[in-house]
């Protein structure tokens, strides 16, 4: 090893990584007749997860998922070990990307600490994250509004779906995010079987994939380029609700995962053209223009959520850049 690399490894003993949570809007091609599957639309938001990773001779991590991902990476590259502290967390099992964001943050820190020079894609494959839908990978890398192109069917879980469009979200657009507590345990239980569900999923009718792809291409993408929130929100809502019909087998015949989410979406649509469920839920979100509207909608939804089992409601901006990495 070159002496400069050795000196660098000796000098850097600790790294912090702060990475954004993300929100799914959904997948536009579950048919696969063109050779790819899924293709994901979504956002990075300014609700960061932060980890601190220090060199060690063993694996030390209080967080169970952090311990799992650290061991996976250490074993893959025959490293000595690391101590991982989750200094700031994001909610788990609610569709905002906790596990992918955590895995990429730990892997990136370890790659820097041990001077491995790995790409984010290589880290994701090592951690077994981001190979089906790579929204979290691109949120980590570049942030903003993201469209990725799906994985090649002959390369399932061997490649990271490529980024095909990214755009910064305007600074005066605010996400209002609601996480309903009532449906959470059901979603957690479902996620334990997620791999099996996805492997045995019936393919989407070609007409539905055609419709979803057209909404993305001629409604959603042009609208954000033009910063037209009304049209953008209409496109996102139509896209997300159409997908909900495809997934309704796993949502008790509903477009959204739970009646609370369905009613919450109606409340959002009184103030915004955008209301979407992220992933399996129970998190749902809308986008409004201006902080005042965001505060008003947050208060309204908070009152609704409090009366229906509790949860969390907050507003935030997009994260228009990827992860922030600091060497100590």
N, C-alpha and C positions, 0 to 999 in steps of 0.2 A: 504493500500500500504506500502511496506517495506520502512523504513526510508531512506535507501541508494538510492532507486529510487526517493523518494521525493527530497532528496538533489541534485541528478543529474538533475532533471527537473528544480529545482530552479537555478542551476548553468548555464545550457545551455539555452540561450535565442535566439541564432542566429546560423543558419547553412547555409553553401554554398555547393552546389552540382554542379559539373562539369561533364557532361555526353556526350558521343560521338554521333555524327550523324551516320546514317547508310544508306547503299545502298543495294537495293534489286537486286538480279539476277532473282528471280522468284519462282514460285510454281510448284512442280513436280507431284502432284496428285490431279487433279480436277475431278476425276471419282467417288471415294468413295466406290467402290465395295469391298474394303478390310476393310471398317469400319471407315476410317479416310479421311479427306479432307485437301487439300492445301499442307502442308509441304513446308517450305521456305528455300531458299538458299540466303545468303548475307553476308555483311561485316559491321563491325564498323570502322569508319574512324576518323582520328584525326582532327575533325572540331567540337569543343565542344560547347554545350549550357551550360550556367552557370546561376544558380538562387541563390538568397540570400533570405532566409526565416526567418522571425523574429516573435516571439510570439506577439499577439495583441488580443484585445477584440472585434475585428471586422475583416471583410475581406477587405484588401486594396491591389489592384493590378491594375496597369495601363493597362497591357496587357489583352485583353478581354479573351483569352483562359486561361491565368493564373488565372483570376478571376473565370471562370467557373470551372476549376479543383480544385481550392482551396475550393470553396463552396461545390462541390461534396464530397470532402474528409471531410471537417468540419462537414457537415450535417450527413454523414455516421457514424461518431464516436462522434458526439455531443461535438465538441471541441469549445473553446472560439473564436478562430479566428487566423488570421495570416496576416502579410504584406509580399507580394512577389514582389521582384524586379528581372526582367530578366536583368542580368548584361552583358551577352553576348548571342547573338541569332544565330540561323541558319536559312536559308531561309524557308519560309512557303509555303505549298501547291505545292512543287516541287519534292516530292518523297525522301526526305532525313530524314524524321522522326520527324519533328518539334513537332507535337502534342503529340505523344507517349513519346518522350524524355522529354518534358516539364512536362507532367502529372506524369511520374515516378519520376522525380527530385523533384517536389513539394511534392508528396506523401511520398517519402523517407525522406525528410527533416521534414515533419510534424510528421511522425512516430517516428523519433529520438527526436524531440523537446518535444513531449508529451509522450515519452517512451512507445509506443504501441507495439514495438517489432514485427512489421509486416514483412512478407517475401515480396520480390519484386513481386511474383505472386499474393499475396493477394492485394497488392497496385494496381497492374494492373487491377485486376477484379473490385476493388472498383472504379477505374477511368474509367472503361469501355474501356480499351485499351489492345491490345495484345491477344485477345481471338480468332481471326480469323487467324492472322499470328503473331507469337511471336518473329520475328526477332528483333524488337526494345527492347523487354524485355531482351533477351539474350545479345544483344549488350550492354545494360545498366549493366547487371550483370557481363559478362565475356569478352566481346570484341572479336576481331579477326575475323576469317572466321567461319561462323555459318551455320549449317544445323539443322532445327527443324522438328519434325515428324508429324506435322498436329494435328488437334483436332479430338477427337472421335465424330462421327456424332450424337450420343445421348447425347453429352455434349457440344454442340455448345454454345459459349458465357458463359459457366459455368466452363471452365478450360483454362489453359494456355498451348498451345502445348509444348511438352517437347523438350529439347535440346538433339539431338542424335549425333552430332559431332561438335567439336570446335578445331580450330588449329590456332596458331599464324601465321600471315602473315610475311614473311621475311622482314627484315628492309630495304633491298635495292630494294624492290618493291614499286613503287609509283603509286598512283591513280591520274589520270588526269580527273577532273570532270568539265563538261560543263553544264551550266544552260541557256538555250535559252529563252529569254524574249517573243518572238513572240507568242509561243503556250500557255503561262502561263495562260491567262484568261480563255481560253477554258478548260484547265485542272482543274482550280479552280471551274468552273461551273459544270464540270463532278463530281468532288469530293463531291459536295453537294448531289448528288444522289447515292453516292457510296454504301451505305448500301442496297438500293433498287436494284441496279445493281447486287450486289453479291448474294442477296437472290433469284433473279430470273434468275441467270446465267444458261445457258445450261451446262450440265455436259460434261466434256472432254471425247472424245473417249478413250476407254481403251488402244488402241494401242499407243496413244500419251502419256498417263501417263506412260505406260511401257517404252517407248523410253526415256522420260525425266528422269525417275528414274534410268535407266541404265546409262545414261550420268553422272549423279551425282555419282553413286556408283563405276563405273569402269573407269571413265575418270577424273572427277573433284577432288574427294577425294584423290585418289592415287597420282595425280599430285602435289597437294599442300604438301602432306606428303614428296614427293621426291623433293620439291622445283623446279619443272620443270615448269617454267612460260609459255613456249611455249605450252605445252600440256594443262596446266591449262586454259590458255586464250582461246585455241581452244574449250575446253569443255564449258566454260562459254558462249562464243559467240554462239555456236551451241544451247545450252540450251535456252538462252534468245531469239534468233531469232525464234526458234521453238514455243516458248510461244507466241511471237508476232503474229504468224499466227492464234493462237487460239483467241487472243484478238482483231483481226483486225476489227471485227464488230464495236468496239468502237473507232477505229483509222482510220476511213474512208477507210477501206479496205487495210491499210498499215501494214507492220510488226512493224513499229515504229509510234509514235504518230503524227509526223509532218514531212514534207519534209526536214526541217532544221535539224532535228534529224537524218533522214536517210542519208543526205549528211555528217553530222558530224561523224556518225558511219563509213562511207567510209574513211574519213580522218584519223580517229583513226587506222583503220585496215591497213593503209600504214606503220604505225610505231609499231604496236602491234598486237598480235593475239587475243586480248581481246577488245571487244566493246559491251556494254550493255546499255539498257535503264533501269532506276530504276523505279519500280512501274508504274504509269500512265504516267510518264515523267513530265515535259519536260527535266529533268536532264538525261544525259547519261555520261558514264565513260569508261575509259580504264585503263589498268595496264601496266606499263613499268618498265624495270630494270634500276635503276640508276637515280640520280638527273638530270644529263645532258640531258638525253632523255626526262625526265618529263618536264624540262624547255623548250626544243625545241618544243615538242608537244603542250604545253600550249600556247606558242606564236603563233603557226600555227592556233590553234583552236580559239584563241582570235581574230585574224585577220578575220577569217571566221565568227565568231559570231557577231563581230562589223559591218560587211557588211550586216548582215541579221537580223536587228532588235535589236541587242544588247543583253546583258546578262552578265554572269559572268563565267570565266574559272579559275580554280585554280588546284594546285597539292598538295597532302598531302600523308602521310603514313597511314597505318591502325592504329587503336587504339587497341592494343593487350591486353588491360585491360579494365575493366568496368568503372563505374562512380567513381569519386573521391569525397569523402565527408569530409568536414572540419567543426568541431564544434567550435564555438566561444564563 
